[in-house]
Amino acid sequence: MCVPKGTKMPEMREGVYQFNYLLVTYTMSGGSKENTDSYLGTHKTFDEAKRACMETARIKALARGELPAEEAQCELVSQPPPPEVKTPRAPPTLKQGKF
């Protein structure tokens, strides 16, 4: 994220990310199965949240005795608002003439 020259970089605020995911797994009988669920968690970045969604989907599949066929497809549902960046005011302009 770029900020205007002369301003401070805003602090990254943690926020709640929500995903819906789809994960194709192999069952114990050798068949395939599509699993859909949602993930909700508090993270510092989108990438961290998406990795957590994918990992949670994998762990839930393994707990059911299923093997993930691929990585979960996580679709973002909601995320925290971006941090506000304060922009400096432009210096006043000097005008010539009568006021």
C-alpha positions as CSV (number, residue, x, y, z in Angstrom):
1,M,0.0,0.0,0.0
2,C,1.4,3.4,-0.9
3,V,0.7,6.5,1.0
4,P,1.1,10.1,-0.1
5,K,4.6,11.7,0.5
6,G,4.9,13.2,3.9
7,T,2.4,10.9,5.6
8,K,2.9,8.0,7.9
9,M,2.0,4.4,6.9
10,P,-1.2,3.5,8.8
11,E,-1.0,0.7,11.3
12,M,-2.3,-2.6,10.0
13,R,-5.4,-3.4,12.0
14,E,-6.5,-7.0,12.6
15,G,-9.8,-7.8,11.2
16,V,-12.4,-10.5,10.6
17,Y,-12.3,-12.3,7.3
18,Q,-15.0,-14.7,6.2
19,F,-14.7,-17.2,3.4
20,N,-17.0,-19.9,1.9
21,Y,-14.9,-22.8,0.6
22,L,-15.2,-25.8,-1.6
23,L,-12.9,-28.8,-1.2
24,V,-13.0,-32.0,-3.3
25,T,-11.9,-35.1,-1.2
26,Y,-11.5,-38.8,-1.7
27,T,-13.6,-40.9,0.7
28,M,-12.5,-44.2,2.3
29,S,-14.3,-46.1,-0.4
30,G,-12.3,-44.4,-3.1
31,G,-15.1,-42.1,-4.3
32,S,-14.9,-38.4,-4.6
33,K,-17.0,-35.9,-2.6
34,E,-17.5,-32.1,-2.7
35,N,-17.5,-30.4,0.7
36,T,-18.6,-26.9,1.2
37,D,-18.4,-25.0,4.4
38,S,-17.4,-21.5,5.7
39,Y,-14.4,-20.2,7.6
40,L,-14.4,-17.1,9.9
41,G,-11.3,-15.8,11.6
42,T,-9.3,-12.7,12.7
43,H,-6.1,-12.1,10.8
44,K,-3.7,-9.3,10.0
45,T,-3.7,-9.8,6.2
46,F,-5.8,-11.3,3.5
47,D,-3.1,-13.8,2.6
48,E,-2.8,-15.0,6.1
49,A,-6.6,-15.4,6.3
50,K,-6.8,-17.3,3.0
51,R,-4.0,-19.7,4.1
52,A,-6.0,-20.3,7.3
53,C,-9.2,-21.0,5.4
54,M,-7.4,-23.6,3.2
55,E,-5.7,-25.2,6.2
56,T,-9.0,-25.4,8.1
57,A,-10.7,-27.1,5.2
58,R,-7.9,-29.6,4.9
59,I,-8.0,-30.4,8.7
60,K,-11.8,-30.8,8.7
61,A,-11.5,-33.3,5.7
62,L,-8.8,-35.3,7.5
63,A,-10.9,-35.4,10.7
64,R,-13.8,-36.9,8.7
65,G,-11.3,-39.6,7.3
66,E,-11.2,-38.1,3.8
67,L,-8.2,-37.1,1.8
68,P,-8.1,-33.7,0.1
69,A,-7.8,-34.1,-3.7
70,E,-6.6,-30.5,-4.1
71,E,-6.3,-27.3,-2.1
72,A,-9.6,-25.8,-1.0
73,Q,-11.1,-23.0,-3.1
74,C,-11.7,-20.2,-0.7
75,E,-14.0,-17.4,-1.8
76,L,-14.0,-14.1,0.2
77,V,-17.4,-13.1,1.7
78,S,-16.3,-10.2,3.9
79,Q,-13.2,-8.5,5.2
80,P,-12.3,-5.6,7.5
81,P,-12.4,-2.1,6.1
82,P,-9.1,-0.7,4.9
83,P,-7.2,1.5,7.3
84,E,-7.7,5.2,6.9
85,V,-4.8,7.2,5.5
86,K,-4.7,10.8,6.6
87,T,-3.5,13.1,3.8
88,P,-1.8,16.3,4.6
89,R,-3.4,19.6,3.6
90,A,-2.0,21.5,0.8
91,P,-0.2,24.7,1.9
92,P,-2.3,27.9,1.4
93,T,-1.7,29.7,-1.9
94,L,-0.6,33.3,-1.9
95,K,-2.8,35.6,-4.0
96,Q,-1.9,39.0,-5.2
97,G,-4.3,41.8,-5.5
98,K,-6.7,43.7,-3.3
99,F,-8.9,41.7,-0.9
